[in-house]
Amino acid sequence: MSSNLKIIPLGGSGEIGKNCTAVIQGEDMLIVDVGLSFPNEEMPGVDIVIPDFTYILENKKLLKGIVLTHAHEDHIGALSYLLRDVKCPVYATEFTMAMIKMKMDEKMDIRSVDFRQINFRDKIKAGSLEFEIIRVTHSIPESGAVAINTEHGYVVFTGDFKLDFTPVDGKLTDIARLTELGTEGVLVLLSDSTNVERPGWGPSEKSVADGLRAAISQAKGRVLLTTFASNVHRMQQAFDVAHELGRKVAVAGRRMEQTLDLCERLKYLKVPKNVRIKLDDARNLQDDQVVILTTGSQGEPMAALSQMSREEYSRLRIREGDTILYSARPIPGNEAAIWRTVNRLFRMGAEVIYEGKTPVHCSGHAYQEELKMMVNITRPFYLAPVHGEPRHQHIYKNMAMDMGYPEHRIFTMADGLPLEFDENKGWLGEPVTCGRVLVDNGGSAGGVDDEVLRDRLSVANDGIIIPVIAVDVERGAIIGQPSLDAKGFSGSEEVLREAAEVMCDALDQLKPNDIKSVDHVKHTAADAVRKFVHRKTKMRPLVVPAIVEV
């Protein structure tokens, strides 16, 4: 008798980012990807967002391995956090493995991790499950789909993909193997749906060279190109075009330098001879002889370009006449930070190019016709769009129905909601523990909880009020007149004066035994001030009493 199969997304379904999915058959569990996402402006002080791993930890005795589709942060960035609490083999192809080790080496002792480098099409046993990675084209080398052979047929994760027939590295999507899987029997296809809103076929990554060539050839001064530090194909084209136009290339940003060094060493990137120079040496050249690759395409505060826009990057200053090329698409939630950086750069006299007749960026995700082709070659019985927000999943579902798929064979998955199969059918099961963990790299290992986040938002939005109260704990008495101090609070002095009177009235009602409890005094004061201020101003400042024991 066969076991039921469960596919449980813990991130990446109904959202873009923090991709992480558990596949369970009998007593065996395989995890596909362990990614992170980035905070939005409602998460002050948060550095990254990772999946809640509670379900994996509760079932870690079943865990047979982790397989990673490619080296983007939203697929590998949370791995070090999970590996603090579990031990199992980690499988990836050469480039992905090298990138993982480079990034994780800063966070943990990687010698303790059971890394297992594999090749495309290798068949790997993980208990009763067997999986392989199949090459697909994307915006980073060695991206893969994952096919898991189960008792009910293949479960295929497309991973992030596009069908690029002229890739920069010449390595095509393995359509032959994907077609074979369709013949062997694909139970369900979990498909990237990020670009399902875009009709037709996406442009080839190679087409970006035309945009770079046009922009760089027209630039009269220095050209700064910002893209993801992991976009090796984009950087390869920047080197090639710069060499063609007689310019040298320097790099600003530690992560980009590390990636380039790694890719040169592993021969994933071929830098034309004598083209790459040190950033400091760029000062010795004429402005029209220089291209600078830089981090900061997503407005990250500490990235090189963001610091340049604030005149805080000591190694390079933006000058009038510079041309800045934004060769990246904004990650949802980063738009405001990006536009702030762009506006600062314009004010500094730079020409900023982020859109144009000849684009300097193209997406690494499949458009509608590519998504349809993936369905047609793998021929899955069931479909489940992932790596997309609810609108993307809705459009994908309509697209699939137009292709002839009945509605009951298309599942709209959500984080924490298992997709289950037996010998006869598939269905959405009962939710499991799931959520997000907000990580403040300077804080506790447990992450930022909702209460801390609410307090940060309260301070950011409405400021802080500090009741100062002197208490004789032994006698149970308030000493002197309590007062209020405020920082960042925009209410009037009159509101603060009245709030202090209301607080004093509330404290006067306390009995000596109540006052002997510092916590009781704090609660009474904070509650009185908070309610009064909200009633008068509709604001919700953080109220933090300071008790002086005398």
C-alpha distance (Angstrom), angle and dihedral (degrees) to the residues before:
residue distance angle dihedral
M1 . . .
S2 3.80 . .
S3 3.80 123.6 .
N4 3.76 124.1 -116.6
L5 3.79 114.2 -102.9
K6 3.80 123.1 -134.9
I7 3.79 128.2 -166.6
I8 3.79 109.8 -169.6
P9 3.81 120.1 -175.3
L10 3.80 111.1 -153.0
G11 3.80 91.5 177.4
G12 3.79 139.1 -3.0
S13 3.83 99.7 51.5
G14 3.77 114.3 107.2
E15 3.80 88.2 4.4
I16 3.79 140.6 60.2
G17 3.78 111.1 -116.6
K18 3.84 142.8 26.8
N19 3.80 91.7 63.5
C20 3.78 112.2 -166.4
T21 3.81 127.8 146.6
A22 3.81 132.5 177.2
V23 3.82 119.6 -148.9
I24 3.81 113.1 -164.1
Q25 3.78 129.7 -173.0
G26 3.79 117.8 170.4
E27 3.81 107.5 -49.6
D28 3.81 95.8 -14.6
M29 3.81 129.3 91.8
L30 3.80 127.8 -174.6
I31 3.81 122.6 -172.4
V32 3.80 119.4 -146.8
D33 3.83 111.7 -156.1
V34 3.79 128.6 -20.7
G35 3.79 105.8 -144.9
L36 3.77 140.9 163.8
S37 3.77 136.4 -143.1
F38 3.77 131.9 -148.9
P39 3.81 127.7 -106.3
N40 3.77 123.4 -105.3
E41 3.78 126.2 -139.6
E42 3.80 91.3 -86.2
M43 3.82 89.2 67.2
P44 3.82 105.4 68.3
G45 3.79 114.2 -171.1
V46 3.82 93.3 11.6
D47 3.81 114.8 128.6
I48 3.81 102.2 -172.6
V49 3.81 140.2 -6.3
I50 3.81 119.8 -132.9
P51 3.81 133.0 -179.3
D52 3.78 121.2 -90.3
F53 3.82 101.9 -107.3
T54 3.82 95.6 -164.8
Y55 3.81 93.9 114.8
I56 3.80 92.9 50.4
L57 3.79 92.2 47.5
E58 3.80 92.2 48.5
N59 3.82 88.8 53.2
K60 3.80 100.8 32.4
K61 3.81 92.0 125.1
L62 3.83 85.5 71.1
L63 3.82 94.5 50.5
K64 3.81 112.2 116.4
G65 3.78 99.9 166.6
I66 3.80 152.3 -35.7
V67 3.81 119.8 -115.9
L68 3.80 121.1 -165.8
T69 3.80 123.7 -152.8
H70 3.82 98.7 -159.3
A71 3.79 143.8 -25.0
H72 3.80 103.5 -92.0
E73 3.80 115.5 124.3
D74 3.80 93.3 -119.6
H75 3.82 87.2 62.7
I76 3.83 104.0 35.3
G77 3.80 106.9 15.5
A78 3.82 97.8 97.7
L79 3.81 95.9 45.9
S80 3.79 95.2 102.7
Y81 3.82 90.4 53.9
L82 3.82 92.8 53.7
L83 3.81 93.7 44.1
R84 3.80 90.6 59.2
D85 3.80 87.2 73.3
V86 3.82 106.5 27.5
K87 3.78 136.9 47.4
C88 3.79 120.9 -152.7
P89 3.80 139.6 121.5
V90 3.81 116.3 -69.9
Y91 3.82 113.4 -149.8
A92 3.82 126.8 -160.8
T93 3.78 141.2 136.1
E94 3.82 121.6 -96.9
F95 3.80 101.6 -88.0
T96 3.80 94.5 40.6
M97 3.80 90.1 48.5
A98 3.81 92.0 50.1
M99 3.82 91.6 50.4
I100 3.81 91.8 47.7
K101 3.78 92.5 51.7
M102 3.80 92.1 47.4
K103 3.80 92.5 52.0
M104 3.80 97.7 39.3
D105 3.79 94.6 46.9
E106 3.82 87.8 76.7
K107 3.81 92.7 54.5
M108 3.80 108.3 37.7
D109 3.78 145.7 0.9
I110 3.80 100.0 -80.5
R111 3.81 90.7 -167.2
S112 3.79 86.7 78.3
V113 3.82 92.6 59.3
D114 3.82 122.0 92.9
F115 3.82 97.4 -133.1
R116 3.81 115.0 -177.4
Q117 3.79 116.7 -171.4
I118 3.80 113.6 -152.3
N119 3.79 137.4 -179.8
F120 3.77 129.5 -123.5
R121 3.82 112.0 -81.8
D122 3.83 92.9 17.2
K123 3.81 108.5 141.5
I124 3.80 110.7 -135.1
K125 3.80 125.4 -169.4
A126 3.80 117.6 -137.1
G127 3.78 103.7 177.3
S128 3.79 108.1 -68.7
L129 3.82 90.1 -13.8
E130 3.79 125.7 83.1
F131 3.79 123.9 -164.7
E132 3.78 142.3 179.8
I133 3.79 136.5 -172.2
I134 3.81 117.1 -126.5
R135 3.80 121.2 -160.9
V136 3.81 118.0 -109.4
T137 3.79 130.3 170.5
H138 3.80 118.7 -108.5
S139 3.80 138.0 139.7
I140 3.80 94.6 -74.0
P141 3.82 130.4 51.6
E142 3.79 122.3 -92.9
S143 3.78 98.5 16.0
G144 3.77 113.5 169.0
A145 3.74 146.2 -166.8
V146 3.81 113.9 -136.0
A147 3.81 120.9 -135.3
I148 3.81 116.1 -167.0
N149 3.78 116.8 -165.3
T150 3.82 109.0 -142.7
E151 3.80 135.3 170.6
H152 3.82 88.5 -96.2
G153 3.81 99.0 46.0
Y154 3.78 136.4 -81.1
V155 3.78 121.9 -31.7
V156 3.81 105.5 -154.3
F157 3.79 124.3 -163.7
T158 3.80 108.8 -167.1
G159 3.78 90.8 -159.3
D160 3.80 113.5 -159.2
F161 3.78 106.5 -33.5
K162 3.77 149.7 154.0
L163 3.79 129.1 -174.6
D164 3.78 100.0 -116.2
F165 3.80 111.6 173.3
T166 3.82 94.1 -174.0
P167 3.82 102.9 42.8
V168 3.78 117.7 176.7
D169 3.82 92.8 -118.6
G170 3.81 93.0 42.7
K171 3.82 92.6 -122.1
L172 3.80 110.1 131.8
T173 3.78 131.5 -155.7
D174 3.82 108.3 -87.9
I175 3.79 94.4 -114.5
A176 3.81 90.8 162.4
R177 3.81 93.5 62.1
L178 3.80 93.2 42.3
T179 3.80 88.3 52.7
E180 3.80 90.7 49.8
L181 3.80 89.1 53.6
G182 3.79 88.8 54.2
T183 3.78 89.0 55.0
E184 3.83 92.8 45.8
G185 3.80 91.7 50.9
V186 3.82 129.2 -88.8
L187 3.78 112.0 -152.0
V188 3.80 96.5 -169.5
L189 3.80 136.7 -1.2
L190 3.79 115.3 -148.1
S191 3.77 99.3 -160.3
D192 3.77 135.6 -164.9
S193 3.83 106.2 -114.3
T194 3.81 102.0 176.0
N195 3.82 95.8 117.3
V196 3.80 99.9 31.0
E197 3.82 89.2 119.7
R198 3.81 89.7 65.0
P199 3.82 114.4 85.0
G200 3.77 124.3 -143.6
W201 3.82 126.7 11.3
G202 3.76 124.9 -33.7
P203 3.81 118.6 -119.1
S204 3.79 119.1 -99.6
E205 3.78 118.2 -100.4
K206 3.81 85.8 -121.2
S207 3.82 89.9 66.5
V208 3.81 89.7 69.3
A209 3.82 88.9 73.5
D210 3.82 89.1 71.2
G211 3.80 91.3 55.1
L212 3.80 92.6 46.4
R213 3.80 91.3 47.4
A214 3.81 92.6 51.0
A215 3.81 94.5 46.4
I216 3.80 96.6 43.9
S217 3.80 95.0 44.4
Q218 3.82 90.9 52.9
A219 3.81 94.9 46.2
K220 3.81 113.1 103.8
G221 3.80 95.0 -164.0
R222 3.77 139.8 22.3
V223 3.79 119.2 -27.7
L224 3.80 120.2 -144.5
L225 3.80 114.6 -167.1
T226 3.77 118.2 -166.0
T227 3.78 122.8 -165.9
F228 3.79 138.9 137.4
A229 3.79 112.1 -58.1
S230 3.81 87.4 -129.2
N231 3.82 95.5 54.3
V232 3.78 94.9 102.8
H233 3.82 94.7 164.0
R234 3.83 90.8 54.8
M235 3.79 91.4 49.4
Q236 3.81 90.9 47.8
Q237 3.79 89.6 56.1
A238 3.80 91.5 47.0
F239 3.81 90.1 55.1
D240 3.81 92.1 46.5
V241 3.82 94.9 48.4
A242 3.81 92.9 43.9
H243 3.81 90.0 51.7
E244 3.80 90.7 48.4
L245 3.82 90.5 52.3
G246 3.79 94.7 45.1
R247 3.80 98.2 -107.6
K248 3.79 130.9 133.8
V249 3.83 121.4 -132.1
A250 3.79 126.7 -135.3
V251 3.80 128.2 178.8
A252 3.82 129.4 -132.3
G253 3.79 117.8 -170.0
R254 3.79 129.7 55.8
R255 3.81 96.7 -124.3
M256 3.79 92.5 51.3
E257 3.81 91.5 48.2
Q258 3.80 90.5 50.8
T259 3.80 92.5 49.3
L260 3.80 93.3 48.2
D261 3.79 92.3 48.4
L262 3.81 90.3 50.2
C263 3.81 93.8 46.8
E264 3.79 93.1 48.3
R265 3.78 90.7 49.8
L266 3.83 93.0 49.4
K267 3.84 91.5 40.5
Y268 3.79 95.1 -119.0
L269 3.78 88.6 125.6
K270 3.81 127.4 40.0
V271 3.79 113.7 -155.6
P272 3.81 113.3 -161.4
K273 3.79 111.6 -114.9
N274 3.83 115.9 -83.1
V275 3.81 93.7 0.4
R276 3.80 101.4 107.0
I277 3.79 114.4 73.4
K278 3.79 135.9 172.7
L279 3.78 116.0 -90.6
D280 3.81 92.2 -119.5
D281 3.81 90.3 54.1
A282 3.81 90.7 58.2
R283 3.82 87.6 76.9
N284 3.78 89.3 68.0
L285 3.81 93.4 59.7
Q286 3.79 132.4 75.3
D287 3.82 112.1 -95.9
D288 3.81 91.9 -114.9
Q289 3.81 89.7 58.2
V290 3.81 96.4 60.5
V291 3.81 137.9 85.4
I292 3.80 118.2 177.8
L293 3.79 122.5 -161.1
T294 3.78 109.7 -152.2
T295 3.79 142.1 177.4
G296 3.80 120.7 -124.3
S297 3.80 105.0 83.1
Q298 3.81 90.1 136.3
G299 3.80 97.3 47.6
E300 3.81 92.6 -106.6
P301 3.83 105.2 177.7
M302 3.81 95.9 -131.7
A303 3.82 97.3 39.6
A304 3.79 117.5 113.6
L305 3.82 98.4 -109.8
S306 3.80 93.1 46.3
Q307 3.80 90.0 52.2
M308 3.81 90.3 47.9
S309 3.80 90.0 53.4
R310 3.83 88.5 55.6
E311 3.83 92.2 44.0
E312 3.81 89.4 -117.2
Y313 3.83 99.6 116.5
S314 3.77 105.9 98.1
R315 3.80 96.5 -165.8
L316 3.81 97.0 57.7
R317 3.80 137.9 20.9
I318 3.79 125.6 -158.4
R319 3.80 111.1 -120.0
E320 3.77 134.3 -166.5
G321 3.79 106.7 -90.4
D322 3.81 95.9 36.8
T323 3.80 117.1 129.9
I324 3.81 118.1 -144.0
L325 3.82 118.1 -160.4
Y326 3.81 116.3 -160.5
S327 3.79 101.3 -154.3
A328 3.80 98.1 175.9
R329 3.77 141.0 73.1
P330 3.83 117.4 -117.9
I331 3.79 115.4 -103.9
P332 3.84 107.6 -128.1
G333 3.80 107.8 -91.2
N334 3.81 95.0 28.1
E335 3.80 97.7 79.8
A336 3.82 97.1 98.1
A337 3.81 93.3 49.9
I338 3.81 91.1 48.0
W339 3.81 94.1 50.6
R340 3.80 91.3 48.0
T341 3.80 88.9 55.2
V342 3.82 92.3 45.2
N343 3.81 91.7 50.5
R344 3.80 92.2 49.8
L345 3.80 90.0 50.9
F346 3.81 91.6 51.6
R347 3.82 90.0 50.4
M348 3.80 88.8 53.8
G349 3.80 90.3 58.4
A350 3.81 99.3 -102.1
E351 3.79 124.7 138.0
V352 3.80 107.5 -125.3
I353 3.80 118.8 -160.4
Y354 3.79 117.0 -167.7
E355 3.81 100.1 142.6
G356 3.76 132.2 26.2
K357 3.78 147.9 143.2
T358 3.78 88.5 -88.4
P359 3.82 105.1 42.0
V360 3.79 122.0 -134.7
H361 3.80 90.6 -158.1
C362 3.78 138.6 43.7
S363 3.77 129.5 -176.4
G364 3.77 125.0 -102.5
H365 3.82 91.5 -146.3
A366 3.80 128.7 90.8
Y367 3.80 122.5 -100.0
Q368 3.81 121.7 -140.2
E369 3.80 98.6 -81.1
E370 3.81 91.3 48.6
L371 3.80 90.4 50.3
K372 3.79 89.4 51.1
M373 3.80 91.2 50.0
M374 3.79 91.2 51.9
V375 3.81 88.7 53.6
N376 3.79 92.3 47.3
I377 3.81 96.2 50.5
T378 3.83 96.6 43.6
R379 3.83 94.6 39.2
P380 3.81 96.6 -158.8
F381 3.80 121.0 -168.0
Y382 3.82 91.0 -140.8
L383 3.79 131.0 30.4
A384 3.81 129.3 -153.2
P385 3.82 119.6 177.0
V386 3.82 113.3 -147.5
H387 3.81 136.0 164.0
G388 3.78 89.4 60.4
E389 3.77 143.2 88.3
P390 3.83 121.0 -104.5
R391 3.82 91.5 -89.4
H392 3.80 90.2 56.1
Q393 3.79 91.8 48.2
H394 3.81 90.6 49.2
I395 3.81 93.1 51.4
Y396 3.82 91.2 45.3
K397 3.80 90.1 52.3
N398 3.81 91.4 52.1
M399 3.80 90.2 46.9
A400 3.81 91.2 51.9
M401 3.80 91.7 48.1
D402 3.81 89.0 52.2
M403 3.81 86.2 54.5
G404 3.80 89.5 57.1
Y405 3.80 102.3 -95.2
P406 3.81 112.5 141.4
E407 3.78 114.7 -123.6
H408 3.82 94.1 -116.3
R409 3.82 90.5 62.4
I410 3.82 94.3 56.2
F411 3.79 116.4 78.6
T412 3.79 125.1 -160.2
M413 3.77 100.6 -149.5
A414 3.79 126.4 -158.4
D415 3.77 131.9 -169.7
G416 3.79 110.4 -82.4
L417 3.81 94.4 14.5
P418 3.84 111.5 113.6
L419 3.78 121.6 -138.6
E420 3.82 104.9 -146.5
F421 3.79 134.1 -168.0
D422 3.77 137.2 -170.9
E423 3.80 128.5 174.7
N424 3.80 92.9 -72.9
K425 3.78 112.5 29.8
G426 3.78 150.5 3.6
W427 3.80 128.2 -126.0
L428 3.80 143.8 164.3
G429 3.80 109.5 -100.7
E430 3.78 136.1 -157.6
P431 3.83 116.9 -55.3
V432 3.80 120.1 -99.8
T433 3.80 128.7 -153.3
C434 3.77 107.0 -67.9
G435 3.77 140.8 148.8
R436 3.75 144.5 108.7
V437 3.78 133.2 -63.3
L438 3.79 116.0 -150.2
V439 3.79 110.5 -144.4
D440 3.78 122.7 -153.3
N441 3.79 103.2 -173.6
G442 3.76 90.7 -150.6
G443 3.80 93.7 49.3
S444 3.78 139.1 67.0
A445 3.79 123.7 -46.1
G446 3.80 90.0 -116.7
G447 3.79 93.6 70.1
V448 3.80 131.9 -125.8
D449 3.79 111.2 -50.8
D450 3.80 125.0 -146.6
E451 3.80 93.3 -100.9
V452 3.81 92.3 55.8
L453 3.80 90.2 46.4
R454 3.81 91.2 50.6
D455 3.79 90.1 50.2
R456 3.81 91.4 50.6
L457 3.79 91.0 49.3
S458 3.79 91.1 48.3
V459 3.80 91.2 53.1
A460 3.82 92.2 44.5
N461 3.81 93.7 48.4
D462 3.79 105.4 33.4
G463 3.80 109.2 8.0
I464 3.78 130.3 -126.5
I465 3.81 133.7 -68.7
I466 3.80 119.7 -159.2
P467 3.82 118.3 -161.7
V468 3.82 108.2 -155.6
I469 3.82 112.9 -153.4
A470 3.79 129.1 174.8
V471 3.83 113.1 -149.5
D472 3.78 134.0 -172.9
V473 3.80 97.0 -150.6
E474 3.79 95.8 -173.8
R475 3.82 94.5 55.7
G476 3.81 95.2 31.7
A477 3.79 95.5 -124.2
I478 3.80 138.7 134.6
I479 3.82 109.4 -125.8
G480 3.77 118.9 -145.8
Q481 3.79 126.0 -26.6
P482 3.85 117.4 -36.8
S483 3.80 113.9 -131.4
L484 3.80 140.3 -164.6
D485 3.79 127.5 -127.3
A486 3.82 120.9 -171.2
K487 3.80 135.3 -164.8
G488 3.81 123.7 -173.6
F489 3.82 91.2 -1.6
S490 3.80 112.2 135.1
G491 3.80 96.7 -163.9
S492 3.80 119.8 113.8
E493 3.79 127.1 -92.8
E494 3.80 86.4 -114.3
V495 3.83 91.0 60.2
L496 3.81 90.4 50.2
R497 3.81 91.7 48.1
E498 3.80 91.9 50.4
A499 3.82 91.5 44.8
A500 3.81 89.3 53.6
E501 3.81 90.1 52.7
V502 3.81 91.5 49.7
M503 3.82 90.1 49.1
C504 3.80 91.8 50.0
D505 3.80 90.9 49.9
A506 3.84 89.6 51.9
L507 3.80 92.0 48.7
D508 3.82 90.9 48.5
Q509 3.81 87.9 62.0
L510 3.81 92.2 60.6
K511 3.78 120.1 103.5
P512 3.84 121.4 -134.3
N513 3.83 92.1 -102.0
D514 3.84 89.2 52.9
I515 3.80 91.5 51.7
K516 3.80 91.3 51.5
S517 3.85 85.6 68.6
V518 3.80 107.5 75.4
D519 3.80 90.4 -165.3
H520 3.80 91.0 55.4
V521 3.81 91.0 51.8
K522 3.81 91.3 48.5
H523 3.79 92.5 49.7
T524 3.80 93.8 47.7
A525 3.80 93.8 49.1
A526 3.80 95.4 44.1
D527 3.79 93.7 46.1
A528 3.80 93.2 50.2
V529 3.81 94.4 47.6
R530 3.80 95.0 42.6
K531 3.82 94.8 51.2
F532 3.80 94.8 44.3
V533 3.81 95.0 48.0
H534 3.80 92.2 47.9
R535 3.80 92.0 48.3
K536 3.82 92.1 50.5
T537 3.83 101.0 37.9
K538 3.84 108.0 13.7
M539 3.81 86.3 -127.4
R540 3.80 125.0 127.0
P541 3.80 108.9 -151.8
L542 3.78 118.6 177.5
V543 3.82 108.0 -99.4
V544 3.82 113.8 -153.8
P545 3.82 115.1 174.0
A546 3.79 118.1 -147.3
I547 3.81 111.9 -150.6
V548 3.80 118.4 -159.3
E549 3.81 110.4 -161.6
V550 3.82 113.6 -149.7
